[in-house]
Amino acid sequence: MTRMETASRRRRPIAIAAIAIGAAASLAAGLAGSRSVAAGPEAAPSSQTTGYLPSISDLMIATIQPRHERLWWAGQDGNWEFASYELGNLQGAFNRLGHAHPTEHDISLPEMIASVAGQPFNELKSAIQAKDVTAFTKAYADLTDACNSCHQALNHGVVEISVPRRTSASDLNTSSTPRN
């Protein structure tokens, strides 16, 4: 099998999924449009149409934890461009968490995040710019400790973050060399 045939086979499920998502979105839009016409222009929106707000745990597991892990592997693999990218994503995820949940147990999450993670984020940025694995490893450990101190302060000490091990289920290539 040629490389082109292999690449084509890999893209096929993605294309099928994209078509299915597009069809579902079109169907949903059509149904929503037909409901609004049937209800008439003066119909008030349902009180049940509130936006979904993911819990702190949902945001931690779905956005922050994977970025934290990918940041580690990018630094260990010496892929400084990707490490910088993931550091930005991680900081953005924490900002969105603080915006979505401004307080937890009467504690300001944005202030807590800034005070505990600010210095490790700055140290990580410097280590990435310097391409310094030793400084990166220390700054990453400091960030991980900062995460755990927040968990303790919010009475979630059972949630303990650690440095990832190569048993990750992630299929994201964090090395600076492409896979064959």
N, C-alpha and C positions, 0 to 999 in steps of 0.2 A: 504494500500500500504506500502510495507516495505521501509526502509531507502535506501537499495540497488537499489530498483526499482525507487525511486525518484531521486537518484543520476544518474542512467542510463538515465532517461528521460531528465534530465538537460543537460547531455553531448551530447545527440543526435543532437541537433541543431548545436552545436559546431563542431561535427564530419562532419556533412553535409556541413557546411560552409567551413571547411578545405578541403574537397574533391572538392568542387566547385572552391575554390581559386586555388588549385593545377591543376585542369583541365584547368582553364583559363590561368594559367601561362604556362602550357605545350602547349596550343594552340597558345599563343602569341609567345613563343619561336620557335615553328614550323613555324609560319607565317614569323617571322623575318628571320629565316634561309632560307626559300624559297625565300624571297625577295633578300637577299644578294647573293644567288647563281644566281638568274635570272639577277641581275644587273651586275654581274661579279666582279672579285676581284679589278679591277681598278676604280670602281665607287667611287666617293667622297661622304662622308656623306652629307646629306642634311643640308643646313644652318638653317633649322628649328629645328634641333635636339639639342636644348639647354636644360640644366637641369632646373627643376622647382625650383624656389626660393620662398618659402612662404614669404608673407609680414610680417612686424613686428606685425601687428594686428593678422594675422593668427597664428603666433607663440605664441603670448600672450594668445589668446583664446584657442588654441588647446593644448598647453603644459604648459605654466607658470601658468595660472589661475587655472586649475584643481589641479596642484601640490601645489599651495599656499593654496587652500581650503583643500586638503587632509592633508597637514601638520598641519593645524589648528585643524582638527577633531582628528587626531592622538594624538596631545598634550593634547587636552581636554579630550580624552578618556583614557589618561595615557598609551597609547601604544608607549612607548619610542623607541622601536626597529623600528617600522614603521615610527615614526616621524623622526628618524635619516635617514632612507631610503629615505623618501620624501624630506628631507632637501638636501640630496645629489643630488636627481633628479632635484630639483628646481635650485640649483646652476649650475648643468650641463646644464639645459635648458637656463638659462641666459647666460652662456658661449657660447652656440651654437647660441643664438640670436646675441651676439656681434660679433661672427665669420661670421655669414651670412650677417649681416648688420653693417659693421664697423663704419659707420657714418650715422647720421640722422640730418638734418638741420645744417650741418657743425660741429656737436658735435660727439666726439668719444664715441660710445655706450659702448665699453668694459671699457673705463676709467670711464665713468659716472656710470656704474653699479658697478664697484669696489669701487668707492669713496662713493656712496650712500648706497649700500647694504652690503658692506664688514663688517662693525661693527655689524649690526643686524644679519647677518649670523653667525658671531662668537659668539654673545650673545645667539642665538638660539642653536647653537651647545653645548655651556656650559650648558644651561638650560636643554637640552635633556639629556646630560651626567649625570647631577645632579638629573634628574627626578623631577625638580622643576616647578610646574605648574604656580606659581606666576611669576617667572623669564621668563618662556616661554611666558606667556601672554603678558608681557611687551615687550619682544624682538620681538614677532610677531607684536604687534602694531607698534613698531619702523620700522619693515620691511614694513608694510603696508603704513606707512607715507612716507617711502623712495620711494616706488613705486609711490605714488601720487605726490611726489616732482619731479620725473622724468617726469611724464605726464605733469605737469605744465611747466617744463623747455622746453619740446618739443612741446609746444602749443597744448597739448591734454588734457587740464584740465577737459574737459567734462567726461573723463574716470576716475572715482573715485572708488578706491578699498576700500572695507570695510571688517570687520570681518564677516565671514560667519554666517548664521543663520541655524537652523536645518530644513530649508525648502529645503535643497539640493536635487537635483534629482539623486545624485550619489548613486549607489548601492554597492559601495565598503565598506566593513566592516573595519573600522579603530579602532574598540575597540580591546582590547587584549583578548577578549573571543570570540570563534567561534560561529557563528549562528547555531541554530538547524534546 
